[in-house]
Amino acid sequence: MASIPTERMAPGGDNNTSCGMVSVVSHVLEVHHGTGLLAFINRPWLLDHPLPASVFSCAALTSLHLGLWRFLDTAKLPLERDDARFPDLRKLVLSFVHLWDQDLAFLLENSPNLDDLTIIGSQTKVAMAGLTRISMENTPELEGLFMWMMMGPCDDESSRIKIGHAPKLLILGYLYPSTTVPSVQVLALDVQFDVQNEVKMVPSILKCFPNVKMLHVYSQNADEPNGKLNLEFWQQAADIECVQPHVKKFIFQDFWGKRSELAFLKFIAKRAGVLENMVVVAASEHFSSLDDVEAKLIPLTSEKWASEDCQLIVFKSLVCQGRSPAWKFLIPSVLKRRYPFDLWTANAEFNSDANVLHH
Protein backbone atom coordinates (compact mmCIF):
# COMPACT_ATOMS: atom_id res chain seq x y z
CA MET A 1 0.00 0.00 0.00
CA ALA A 2 1.31 3.46 -0.88
CA SER A 3 0.17 6.95 0.04
CA ILE A 4 1.78 10.35 -0.57
CA PRO A 5 1.21 13.16 1.96
CA THR A 6 -1.00 15.79 0.36
CA GLU A 7 1.35 18.60 1.31
CA ARG A 8 4.11 16.93 -0.71
CA MET A 9 1.98 16.44 -3.80
CA ALA A 10 2.38 19.22 -6.34
CA PRO A 11 -0.62 20.21 -8.50
CA GLY A 12 -0.75 17.69 -11.31
CA GLY A 13 0.93 15.00 -9.23
CA ASP A 14 4.09 15.06 -11.34
CA ASN A 15 6.68 16.35 -8.90
CA ASN A 16 9.80 14.34 -8.04
CA THR A 17 8.27 12.80 -4.93
CA SER A 18 5.17 11.40 -6.61
CA CYS A 19 6.95 10.25 -9.78
CA GLY A 20 9.76 8.66 -7.79
CA MET A 21 7.36 6.79 -5.53
CA VAL A 22 5.35 5.37 -8.43
CA SER A 23 8.57 4.43 -10.22
CA VAL A 24 9.76 2.45 -7.20
CA VAL A 25 6.38 0.75 -6.83
CA SER A 26 6.35 -0.11 -10.54
CA HIS A 27 9.81 -1.70 -10.28
CA VAL A 28 8.80 -3.78 -7.25
CA LEU A 29 5.66 -4.96 -9.00
CA GLU A 30 7.57 -5.89 -12.14
CA VAL A 31 9.95 -8.02 -10.07
CA HIS A 32 6.98 -9.76 -8.46
CA HIS A 33 5.01 -10.12 -11.68
CA GLY A 34 1.46 -11.34 -11.22
CA THR A 35 1.21 -10.64 -7.50
CA GLY A 36 1.01 -6.83 -7.49
CA LEU A 37 -1.51 -5.10 -5.22
CA LEU A 38 -1.60 -1.31 -4.97
CA ALA A 39 -3.90 0.90 -2.88
CA PHE A 40 -3.20 4.49 -3.99
CA ILE A 41 -5.24 6.79 -1.73
CA ASN A 42 -5.11 10.59 -1.61
CA ARG A 43 -5.44 11.76 1.99
CA PRO A 44 -6.98 13.92 3.32
CA TRP A 45 -10.05 14.50 1.13
CA LEU A 46 -9.15 16.83 -1.72
CA LEU A 47 -10.66 15.84 -5.04
CA ASP A 48 -8.85 18.63 -6.88
CA HIS A 49 -5.63 16.60 -6.95
CA PRO A 50 -5.28 14.77 -10.28
CA LEU A 51 -4.14 11.18 -10.35
CA PRO A 52 -0.43 10.95 -11.37
CA ALA A 53 -0.15 9.61 -14.91
CA SER A 54 2.80 7.45 -13.90
CA VAL A 55 0.39 5.11 -12.07
CA PHE A 56 -0.42 3.70 -15.50
CA SER A 57 3.13 2.41 -15.80
CA CYS A 58 2.42 -0.20 -13.10
CA ALA A 59 1.66 -2.84 -15.71
CA ALA A 60 2.25 -5.80 -13.36
CA LEU A 61 -0.72 -4.95 -11.13
CA THR A 62 -3.32 -7.61 -10.42
CA SER A 63 -5.30 -5.54 -7.89
CA LEU A 64 -5.67 -1.74 -7.83
CA HIS A 65 -7.58 0.52 -5.45
CA LEU A 66 -7.72 4.23 -6.34
CA GLY A 67 -9.32 6.56 -3.80
CA LEU A 68 -10.03 10.29 -3.48
CA TRP A 69 -8.55 11.41 -6.79
CA ARG A 70 -9.59 13.52 -9.75
CA PHE A 71 -8.98 11.34 -12.75
CA LEU A 72 -6.44 12.56 -15.29
CA ASP A 73 -7.30 13.22 -18.92
CA THR A 74 -7.05 9.73 -20.41
CA ALA A 75 -7.16 11.18 -23.92
CA LYS A 76 -3.56 12.26 -23.40
CA LEU A 77 -2.36 8.74 -22.55
CA PRO A 78 -0.90 6.83 -25.52
CA LEU A 79 -3.11 3.79 -26.11
CA GLU A 80 -0.53 2.05 -28.24
CA ARG A 81 2.07 1.92 -25.48
CA ASP A 82 2.22 -1.21 -23.34
CA ASP A 83 2.85 0.81 -20.18
CA ALA A 84 -0.57 2.44 -20.52
CA ARG A 85 -2.28 -0.91 -20.01
CA PHE A 86 -3.05 -3.27 -17.12
CA PRO A 87 -2.80 -6.65 -18.85
CA ASP A 88 -2.89 -8.66 -15.60
CA LEU A 89 -5.35 -6.55 -13.60
CA ARG A 90 -8.09 -8.70 -12.08
CA LYS A 91 -9.53 -6.42 -9.42
CA LEU A 92 -10.25 -2.67 -9.61
CA VAL A 93 -11.77 -0.51 -6.86
CA LEU A 94 -12.59 3.16 -7.52
CA SER A 95 -13.72 4.98 -4.37
CA PHE A 96 -14.62 8.66 -4.38
CA VAL A 97 -12.84 9.21 -7.68
CA HIS A 98 -13.99 12.05 -9.91
CA LEU A 99 -14.04 10.51 -13.37
CA TRP A 100 -15.97 10.77 -16.64
CA ASP A 101 -17.58 8.25 -18.94
CA GLN A 102 -14.55 8.09 -21.21
CA ASP A 103 -12.26 7.47 -18.23
CA LEU A 104 -14.15 4.38 -17.14
CA ALA A 105 -14.25 3.19 -20.75
CA PHE A 106 -10.47 3.66 -20.94
CA LEU A 107 -9.91 1.57 -17.81
CA LEU A 108 -12.14 -1.24 -19.06
CA GLU A 109 -10.57 -1.26 -22.52
CA ASN A 110 -7.07 -1.42 -21.04
CA SER A 111 -7.86 -4.11 -18.46
CA PRO A 112 -8.77 -7.05 -20.69
CA ASN A 113 -8.66 -9.62 -17.87
CA LEU A 114 -10.62 -7.65 -15.27
CA ASP A 115 -12.99 -9.90 -13.36
CA ASP A 116 -14.02 -7.69 -10.42
CA LEU A 117 -15.02 -4.00 -10.60
CA THR A 118 -16.14 -1.94 -7.59
CA ILE A 119 -17.17 1.72 -7.81
CA ILE A 120 -18.09 3.65 -4.66
CA GLY A 121 -19.48 7.16 -5.04
CA SER A 122 -20.51 9.62 -2.36
CA GLN A 123 -23.75 10.49 -0.67
CA THR A 124 -23.67 13.87 -2.41
CA LYS A 125 -22.76 12.22 -5.74
CA VAL A 126 -20.13 14.93 -6.28
CA ALA A 127 -17.36 12.39 -6.78
CA MET A 128 -19.18 10.70 -9.65
CA ALA A 129 -20.67 13.84 -11.21
CA GLY A 130 -19.00 13.16 -14.56
CA LEU A 131 -20.08 9.52 -14.78
CA THR A 132 -23.36 9.86 -16.68
CA ARG A 133 -23.39 6.48 -18.43
CA ILE A 134 -21.93 3.17 -17.28
CA SER A 135 -21.35 0.87 -20.23
CA MET A 136 -20.14 -2.72 -20.02
CA GLU A 137 -20.15 -3.32 -23.77
CA ASN A 138 -17.19 -5.69 -23.93
CA THR A 139 -16.08 -7.14 -20.60
CA PRO A 140 -15.73 -10.85 -21.37
CA GLU A 141 -13.94 -11.77 -18.11
CA LEU A 142 -15.98 -9.65 -15.68
CA GLU A 143 -17.49 -11.80 -12.91
CA GLY A 144 -18.39 -9.21 -10.25
CA LEU A 145 -19.75 -5.67 -10.54
CA PHE A 146 -20.45 -3.71 -7.36
CA MET A 147 -21.55 -0.06 -7.06
CA TRP A 148 -22.60 1.92 -4.00
CA MET A 149 -23.86 5.44 -3.21
CA MET A 150 -24.24 6.35 -6.85
CA MET A 151 -27.87 5.94 -7.83
CA GLY A 152 -31.10 4.35 -6.75
CA PRO A 153 -34.05 2.69 -8.46
CA CYS A 154 -35.78 6.05 -8.94
CA ASP A 155 -32.80 7.87 -10.47
CA ASP A 156 -33.53 6.90 -14.10
CA GLU A 157 -30.58 4.57 -13.94
CA SER A 158 -31.92 2.33 -16.71
CA SER A 159 -30.74 4.92 -19.22
CA ARG A 160 -27.33 5.14 -17.54
CA ILE A 161 -26.33 1.49 -17.23
CA LYS A 162 -25.79 -0.78 -20.21
CA ILE A 163 -24.53 -4.34 -19.87
CA GLY A 164 -23.60 -5.76 -23.24
CA HIS A 165 -21.07 -8.56 -23.58
CA ALA A 166 -20.43 -9.79 -20.04
CA PRO A 167 -21.06 -13.55 -20.29
CA LYS A 168 -19.29 -14.41 -17.02
CA LEU A 169 -21.02 -11.82 -14.83
CA LEU A 170 -22.16 -13.76 -11.76
CA ILE A 171 -22.35 -11.16 -8.98
CA LEU A 172 -24.10 -7.80 -9.23
CA GLY A 173 -24.48 -5.32 -6.41
CA TYR A 174 -26.64 -2.21 -6.06
CA LEU A 175 -27.27 -1.21 -9.67
CA TYR A 176 -30.23 -1.78 -11.90
CA PRO A 177 -29.86 -2.30 -15.65
CA SER A 178 -32.95 -2.39 -17.83
CA THR A 179 -31.92 -5.47 -19.80
CA THR A 180 -32.07 -9.12 -18.78
CA VAL A 181 -28.78 -10.50 -17.44
CA PRO A 182 -29.23 -14.28 -17.22
CA SER A 183 -25.66 -15.00 -16.04
CA VAL A 184 -26.08 -13.26 -12.67
CA GLN A 185 -26.48 -15.69 -9.77
CA VAL A 186 -25.80 -13.34 -6.82
CA LEU A 187 -27.73 -10.07 -6.67
CA ALA A 188 -27.75 -7.27 -4.10
CA LEU A 189 -30.34 -4.46 -4.02
CA ASP A 190 -30.87 -1.47 -1.77
CA VAL A 191 -34.49 -0.44 -1.30
CA GLN A 192 -36.24 2.30 0.65
CA PHE A 193 -39.37 0.47 1.71
CA ASP A 194 -41.11 3.68 2.75
CA VAL A 195 -40.80 5.19 -0.74
CA GLN A 196 -43.74 3.91 -2.75
CA ASN A 197 -42.33 4.34 -6.26
CA GLU A 198 -39.10 2.60 -5.31
CA VAL A 199 -40.84 -0.47 -3.90
CA LYS A 200 -43.04 -0.75 -7.00
CA MET A 201 -39.92 -1.06 -9.16
CA VAL A 202 -38.53 -4.09 -7.29
CA PRO A 203 -40.50 -6.75 -9.24
CA SER A 204 -39.35 -5.28 -12.56
CA ILE A 205 -35.75 -5.25 -11.36
CA LEU A 206 -35.89 -8.86 -10.19
CA LYS A 207 -37.29 -9.98 -13.53
CA CYS A 208 -34.03 -8.85 -15.16
CA PHE A 209 -32.19 -11.62 -13.29
CA PRO A 210 -34.01 -14.92 -13.91
CA ASN A 211 -31.27 -17.20 -12.54
CA VAL A 212 -30.39 -15.57 -9.22
CA LYS A 213 -29.61 -18.09 -6.48
CA MET A 214 -28.65 -15.65 -3.72
CA LEU A 215 -30.62 -12.44 -3.16
CA HIS A 216 -29.39 -9.78 -0.74
CA VAL A 217 -31.65 -6.81 0.07
CA TYR A 218 -30.44 -3.85 2.12
CA SER A 219 -33.31 -1.81 3.58
CA GLN A 220 -32.46 1.88 3.60
CA ASN A 221 -34.27 4.26 5.91
CA ALA A 222 -35.63 7.08 3.76
CA ASP A 223 -34.99 10.65 4.89
CA GLU A 224 -38.34 11.67 3.42
CA PRO A 225 -40.91 8.85 3.16
CA ASN A 226 -42.92 9.26 -0.02
CA GLY A 227 -46.31 7.72 -0.56
CA LYS A 228 -48.02 4.89 1.28
CA LEU A 229 -47.74 1.50 -0.37
CA ASN A 230 -50.84 -0.64 -0.52
CA LEU A 231 -49.89 -3.67 1.57
CA GLU A 232 -51.75 -5.88 -0.92
CA PHE A 233 -49.17 -4.94 -3.57
CA TRP A 234 -46.98 -7.97 -2.86
CA GLN A 235 -50.00 -10.28 -2.56
CA GLN A 236 -51.06 -9.27 -6.05
CA ALA A 237 -47.56 -9.24 -7.55
CA ALA A 238 -47.08 -11.61 -10.45
CA ASP A 239 -44.70 -14.54 -10.22
CA ILE A 240 -41.03 -13.64 -10.62
CA GLU A 241 -38.96 -16.24 -12.42
CA CYS A 242 -35.87 -16.13 -10.19
CA VAL A 243 -37.79 -16.30 -6.90
CA GLN A 244 -39.81 -19.46 -7.39
CA PRO A 245 -37.32 -22.03 -8.79
CA HIS A 246 -33.87 -20.59 -8.14
CA VAL A 247 -33.34 -18.44 -5.00
CA LYS A 248 -31.78 -20.64 -2.31
CA LYS A 249 -30.53 -17.95 0.06
CA PHE A 250 -32.20 -14.65 0.89
CA ILE A 251 -30.64 -12.01 3.16
CA PHE A 252 -32.59 -9.00 4.41
CA GLN A 253 -30.29 -6.49 6.07
CA ASP A 254 -31.36 -3.65 8.39
CA PHE A 255 -34.88 -4.84 9.19
CA TRP A 256 -36.80 -2.03 10.92
CA GLY A 257 -40.04 -3.87 11.49
CA LYS A 258 -41.99 -1.80 8.96
CA ARG A 259 -45.19 -3.27 7.56
CA SER A 260 -43.90 -2.79 4.03
CA GLU A 261 -40.77 -4.80 4.90
CA LEU A 262 -42.85 -7.61 6.39
CA ALA A 263 -45.04 -7.69 3.29
CA PHE A 264 -41.95 -8.21 1.13
CA LEU A 265 -40.56 -10.90 3.45
CA LYS A 266 -43.86 -12.75 3.28
CA PHE A 267 -43.83 -12.52 -0.51
CA ILE A 268 -40.43 -14.22 -0.62
CA ALA A 269 -41.42 -16.87 1.94
CA LYS A 270 -44.62 -17.77 0.09
CA ARG A 271 -43.07 -17.88 -3.39
CA ALA A 272 -39.50 -19.20 -3.02
CA GLY A 273 -39.96 -22.93 -3.43
CA VAL A 274 -36.30 -23.98 -3.12
CA LEU A 275 -35.28 -21.49 -0.42
CA GLU A 276 -32.88 -23.04 2.10
CA ASN A 277 -31.97 -20.03 4.28
CA MET A 278 -33.66 -16.72 5.00
CA VAL A 279 -31.44 -14.43 7.07
CA VAL A 280 -32.96 -11.32 8.69
CA VAL A 281 -30.44 -8.85 10.13
CA ALA A 282 -32.31 -6.44 12.41
CA ALA A 283 -31.37 -2.78 12.81
CA SER A 284 -29.64 -2.85 16.20
CA GLU A 285 -30.67 0.66 17.28
CA HIS A 286 -34.36 -0.07 16.67
CA PHE A 287 -34.64 -3.28 18.72
CA SER A 288 -33.52 -3.69 22.31
CA SER A 289 -33.40 -7.49 22.11
CA LEU A 290 -33.86 -10.42 19.76
CA ASP A 291 -37.14 -11.15 21.53
CA ASP A 292 -38.46 -7.86 20.17
CA VAL A 293 -37.35 -8.84 16.67
CA GLU A 294 -38.99 -12.24 16.93
CA ALA A 295 -42.22 -10.64 18.10
CA LYS A 296 -42.22 -8.34 15.09
CA LEU A 297 -41.67 -11.35 12.79
CA ILE A 298 -44.69 -13.34 14.06
CA PRO A 299 -46.75 -12.42 10.94
CA LEU A 300 -43.96 -13.94 8.85
CA THR A 301 -43.53 -17.14 10.84
CA SER A 302 -47.31 -17.62 10.88
CA GLU A 303 -47.45 -17.83 7.08
CA LYS A 304 -47.34 -21.07 5.11
CA TRP A 305 -43.92 -21.10 3.44
CA ALA A 306 -43.32 -22.50 -0.03
CA SER A 307 -40.19 -24.23 1.26
CA GLU A 308 -41.02 -26.05 4.47
CA ASP A 309 -37.38 -26.93 5.21
CA CYS A 310 -36.12 -23.34 4.96
CA GLN A 311 -34.33 -21.98 8.04
CA LEU A 312 -35.23 -18.50 9.28
CA ILE A 313 -32.14 -17.08 10.98
CA VAL A 314 -32.32 -13.78 12.88
CA PHE A 315 -29.68 -11.63 14.55
CA LYS A 316 -28.98 -7.97 15.24
CA SER A 317 -26.74 -5.87 13.04
CA LEU A 318 -23.30 -4.79 14.22
CA VAL A 319 -23.49 -1.60 12.15
CA CYS A 320 -25.11 1.56 13.49
CA GLN A 321 -27.73 3.56 11.58
CA GLY A 322 -26.40 5.70 8.77
CA ARG A 323 -23.39 3.51 8.07
CA SER A 324 -22.88 1.30 5.07
CA PRO A 325 -23.32 -2.46 5.40
CA ALA A 326 -20.20 -4.53 5.95
CA TRP A 327 -18.54 -5.64 2.74
CA LYS A 328 -15.41 -7.52 1.95
CA PHE A 329 -14.50 -6.16 -1.46
CA LEU A 330 -10.97 -4.95 -0.71
CA ILE A 331 -9.41 -8.39 -0.39
CA PRO A 332 -7.93 -9.66 -3.68
CA SER A 333 -9.89 -12.37 -5.45
CA VAL A 334 -12.54 -12.29 -2.71
CA LEU A 335 -15.23 -13.25 -5.21
CA LYS A 336 -13.56 -16.63 -5.53
CA ARG A 337 -14.05 -17.24 -1.81
CA ARG A 338 -16.95 -15.23 -0.41
CA TYR A 339 -19.49 -12.74 -1.68
CA PRO A 340 -18.59 -9.12 -0.78
CA PHE A 341 -21.98 -8.30 0.74
CA ASP A 342 -22.26 -11.58 2.65
CA LEU A 343 -19.61 -10.85 5.28
CA TRP A 344 -21.69 -11.71 8.35
CA THR A 345 -24.28 -14.03 6.89
CA ALA A 346 -22.16 -16.61 5.04
CA ASN A 347 -22.44 -18.97 8.03
CA ALA A 348 -25.29 -17.28 9.87
CA GLU A 349 -26.60 -20.53 11.34
CA PHE A 350 -23.35 -20.87 13.31
CA ASN A 351 -23.50 -17.31 14.69
CA SER A 352 -23.67 -17.52 18.48
CA ASP A 353 -25.83 -14.37 18.59
CA ALA A 354 -28.35 -15.68 16.06
CA ASN A 355 -31.68 -17.39 16.67
CA VAL A 356 -33.30 -19.90 14.33
CA LEU A 357 -37.07 -19.38 14.26
CA HIS A 358 -39.68 -21.99 13.37
CA HIS A 359 -42.42 -21.40 10.86
Secondary structure, 3 states (H helix, E strand, C coil): CECCEHHHCCCCCCCHHHHHHHHHHHHHHHHCCCCEEEEEECECCCCCCECCHHHHHCCCEEEEEEECCECCCHHHCCCCCHHHCCCCCCEEEEECCECCHHHHHHHHHCCCCCCEEEEECCCCCCCCCCCCCEEEEECCCCCEEEEECCCCCCCCHHHCEEEEECCCCCEEECCCCCCCCCCCCEEEEEECCCEHHHHHHHHHHHCCCCCCCEEEEEECCCCCCECCCCCCHHHHCCCCCCCCCCCCEEEEEEECCCHHHHHHHHHHHHHCCCCCEEEEEECCCCCCCHHHHHHHCHHHHCCCCCCCCCEEEEEECCCCCCCCCCCCCCCCCHHHCCCCCCCCCCCHHHCCCCEEECC
